[in-house]
Amino acid sequence: MSIRGVELGLRGLGKAIANRTILHDINLEIKPGEFIAVIGKSGCGKTTLLRLIAGLTEPTIGQVALDDSPLAGLNPAARVMFQDARLLPWKRVWENVALGLPGLNADQALQALHQVGLADRAYDWPLGLSGGERQRLALARAIANTPSLLLLDEPFGALDALTRIEMQQLVEQLWWAQGFTAILVTHDVEEAIALADRVLLIQNQHIALNLPIHLPRSRQRGSAEFAAIKDQLLGAIFGAGYPLATRVVGA
Amino acid sequence: MALAIEQTTSATRPARRLQLRQLGQRWLPWLVPIVLIGVWQLAATLGWLSARVLPAPSTILQTTWDLLLHHNLLGDIAISTRRALVGLAIGGSLGFVFGLLNGTFPLSERLFDSSFQMIRNIPHLALLPLVILWFGIGETSRLFLVAFGVFFPLYLNTYHGVRSIDPKLREMGIVYGLSKWGLFRHIIFPGALPSILVGLRYALGVMWLTLIVAESLASNAGIGHLTMNAREFMQTDVLVMGIVIYALLGKLADTIARLIERRSLRWQVGA
């Protein structure tokens, strides 16, 4: 694995929208090539955190540092994969990939499509693609320019369970091969454990838990260690009520 | 054996029926006009229709042929077409540019949109007497009216097309490092294009309508001039011919617009 990911520092980062605090005093150092997963209940601010790192919104206080230089405006290192694929329906598949490449480079676009297994659809229109293929295409577009930071905003949330596992493996493979720094926002605790070096739990506007995952890759979801980590995370999310509540329902 | 025969006939019959149906689909739209023209010709030949009211189709064809050979009918058609296209180019491009500006920049929208909406509500043909006072009965007043008429459909549809582009796509373009020009070229223009083309087709209709009125009231050449002269000399055949030519030109313009639409919006059907 060749590491050419970017190093990220979040320093005293805070964001308020219309006097409502979304995030407060976020401090975090992310090593180059690290895979971070951010989980939390919906509305907890995890997408806002991603948008701050992407430079799509300005922090109210604090800063994002990129290889130790403060970020101003749009993050030049980052590529974002959104929950909805955000494809341009009027451009063919390969043109969608080429969008973020200098000079709309066709070879590079085909190369990226090949990496996500979509090379045979290169000349089709995006409207003919299935949901999984659309996200594959979005992924190809995100990695085509070999970015040093990949931001994933619940990219598999709308996919069926089997396609989701396929996509997760694909992202892990590409991350392993290209060595970019990855930040994955998800509401799927299993997905976070399967992919991340570290899982962050955001609760009450700050990082409530920062849990390194030491399981060897590629990870067996059925293993006892995996289940134990999952229990630990769910316990942190729901507090003492989590295992108790499931037992009551089961009885 | 009987079974085999049964199978072959049942296999060929649907195929033949399908062919017939395709043929029917193709020619069915022509049936009503052809029957109507046939009845019209018959009525004129049998003397039920006075030639003063409505001359026979064959007479109109004959007149058209004469005019083509001896009176430079093609020249008149060319003059009318040129007027239509120049007016469309001026008014259409202004409408397109203002649609883009007002769809993109809030300042420009605040400045212009309410004025345009106000002017839009004037029936533009009502301006004709005023326009003749301003520009006389020359070419300028006709072009002005056509340009004025086609401005609004293109303005409104371009504006609407730009405004209705998903802001998420715009955000994606920004994240993927597109410049302002790149955003326009790859996202805003193609996204607005379906709506712009609807505006164009509507503008083509307005274009012919305006031209017919403008040429009829004040003109020294062109189809409108021809038909107005014909009215003075009671040449009903020339009059009807003029109307048919307008219809054909309008249909031609619409067909071209539809071809452009089909070619540039191929992505919508995924072919």
Interface residues (C-beta under 8 A of the other chain):
Chain A: A54 L56 L74 P76 A78 R79 V80 F82 D84 R86 L88 P89 W90 K91 R92 L99 G100 D124 W125 P126 L127 G128 R141
Chain B: K168 L169 E171 M172 G173 I174 V175 Y176 G177 L178 H186 I187 P190 G191 L193 L265 R266 W267 Q268 G270 A271
